[in-house]
Amino acid sequence: MKETIFITGATGFLGSYLLRKLLHYKNHTIGNIIALSRGETQKETERRVRQSLWGQLPLRQKRGLISLLEVVRGDIAKENLGLSKAAYNRIIKKVTIIYHSAAICEFGVPLPVIRKTNVDGTRNVLELALACKKQGGFKRFHHISTVAVAGDRKGVFYENELDLGQKFNNTYEQSKFEAEKMGERYRDKGLPITTYRPSIIVGDSSTGYTNNFKMLYQPLHLFCMELYKEIPASGNTFFSFVPVDYTAEAIIRISLDNCAGNHSVYHITNPNETNFGYFLDMACKYFKFRKPVLTPGEKFSFEKYTPLQIELLKPFIPYFNYKVRFDASNAQKILKKTNFKWPKVNAQFLRRLFKFCVKSGFIRRKRK
Ligand SMILES: NC(=O)c1ccc[n+]([C@@H]2O[C@H](COP(=O)([O-])OP(=O)(O)OC[C@H]3O[C@@H](n4cnc5c(N)ncnc54)[C@H](OP(=O)(O)O)[C@@H]3O)[C@@H](O)[C@H]2O)c1
């Protein structure tokens, strides 16, 4: 029997690629796909989902796909996902697999606000899964989390680890940690849950495309504006960049593997790591900005900067000094079976990302 998929976050950066990959697999193992998204009206909701999907699709693939996809208007932060009783009941009768990708992915959002979406919202989607399970037929809840649940942990963080008494650098990390803890409670209730923890998701490996200039892209923008002569950072800090297309493919491949249920958590990280120093050198060369001096945190003083400069830079400092590495043995084992190979993060790869920043107008390249 073919599966009926329910997906959240389909208008998002990763979610739109997950949806695209699922549509690609549709004829093989998947029957129907239902995407829950926000919008003022049903029409606008459908337009938003299609727009984020169509942007990445070649024309010949666009035709016919509309009929394969059902879009429902909802909001994960609301009870019953903001769906009518009739829509909720109809969905729980047919859904066999859930991919939950929706979240607020920003630093600096007050905890009660981000919790409403990332924690309560996850609980609402888990409740839907539980209701699906009660109907029979439900197979698995695929939860998109993040390696950032490791917080300020130092050393190696394993896939089977979660609560190690770590502290969090921001409310995003904390809320995603709490969402995973919430998932554990539902796993104890017998709900089959697989969790995926991607590292730093960057633009498409072949085009550099992103619809989300958050996370890594924000400090890059600050450096290009030459706002800082010196920053508290270590050039040796390891970065694991995972291009969005590879990330979605890895998640889908693991989720469709018969052995996926053997483990509950998979780290979606690129073993071809790079470091902050190399990234900064390449960015500096491409965008022609003055490279900030990297100073160890204990020797650095913020005194020379204005409150605004400090406010803009501070959220990213922990990531320039990250002391944790992510073991991804479970994920690599399954991906190796399917001949999946992560791309090398070299100058050519980074140039593609940078080029898209310029093409999209996000960053202006200096003429020197
Ligand atoms: N980006 C990264 O580097 C990264 C790294 C590791 C893990 N992750 C994880 O990957 C997942 C996807 O992230 P992303 O980068 O794709 O984020 P994104 O581009 O910001 O997309 C977030 C998605 O969540 C939806 N959403 C937010 N609040 C919602 C609500 N109340 N009800 C329904 N939908 C809601 C958004 O819908 P609207 O369009 O309506 O706002 C959007 O579709 C997240 O769980 C994130 O924690 C991301």
The ligand as a Gaussian input file, in Angstrom:
#p B3LYP/6-31G(d) Opt

LIG

0 1
 N       18.349000      26.353000       8.403000
 C       19.267000      25.673000       9.077000
 O       20.482000      25.946000       8.993000
 C       18.835000      24.513000       9.956000
 C       19.841000      23.736000      10.540000
 C       19.482000      22.648000      11.326000
 C       18.148000      22.331000      11.500000
 N       17.182000      23.093000      10.941000
 C       15.772000      22.712000      11.177000
 O       15.158000      22.474000       9.937000
 C       13.774000      22.802000       9.995000
 C       13.430000      23.712000       8.834000
 O       14.215000      24.899000       8.928000
 P       14.280000      25.935000       7.735000
 O       15.681000      26.376000       7.615000
 O       13.564000      25.359000       6.559000
 O       13.446000      27.152000       8.344000
 P       12.598000      28.264000       7.592000
 O       13.060000      28.477000       6.201000
 O       12.562000      29.430000       8.508000
 O       11.145000      27.610000       7.501000
 C       10.355000      27.428000       8.630000
 C        9.041000      26.828000       8.197000
 O        8.222000      26.641000       9.367000
 C        6.946000      27.203000       9.094000
 N        6.291000      27.646000      10.322000
 C        6.800000      28.459000      11.296000
 N        5.867000      28.670000      12.238000
 C        4.754000      27.966000      11.848000
 C        3.459000      27.789000      12.391000
 N        3.110000      28.376000      13.549000
 N        2.570000      26.999000      11.742000
 C        2.904000      26.411000      10.568000
 N        4.128000      26.537000       9.988000
 C        5.020000      27.327000      10.632000
 C        7.232000      28.378000       8.176000
 O        6.024000      28.750000       7.558000
 P        5.770000      30.249000       7.043000
 O        6.273000      30.265000       5.634000
 O        4.297000      30.406000       7.140000
 O        6.528000      31.180000       7.944000
 C        8.240000      27.725000       7.233000
 O        7.579000      26.921000       6.298000
 C       13.545000      23.446000      11.366000
 O       12.951000      22.495000      12.203000
 C       14.953000      23.794000      11.846000
 O       15.048000      23.767000      13.242000
 C       17.488000      24.184000      10.156000

